[in-house]
């Protein structure tokens, strides 16, 4: 995997990381990890089944850009639940970006691709 960042861009990024770390309270790393984990658990929200049904309806009636924006706001767990509900095969890669891409393809591109293939 090739990276396109230069050493100067990396140095700038590291300076920003150092600045962010200095703004945090001076805590032992174990305590900081614990706080981060609890914060992640508190912010992740699993959508109930009814919300999934509403989301599917919303996807069907919205533009691709609107749907992409909405999907990017969901957690990976929500996206996996959506994929299971509408029977989208996600393969081995369950990264959030790949899930969003698969959902968008399934709802917006699959029919056009199938029509193009069958027209030959």
Buried (B, 14 or more C-beta within 10 A) or exposed (E): EEEEEEEEEEEEEEEEEEEEEEEEEEEEEEEBEEEEEEEEEEEEEEBEEEBBEEBBEEBEEBEEEEBBEBBEEBBBBBBBBBBEBBEBEBEEEBEBEBBBBBBBEBBBEEEEEEEEEEEE
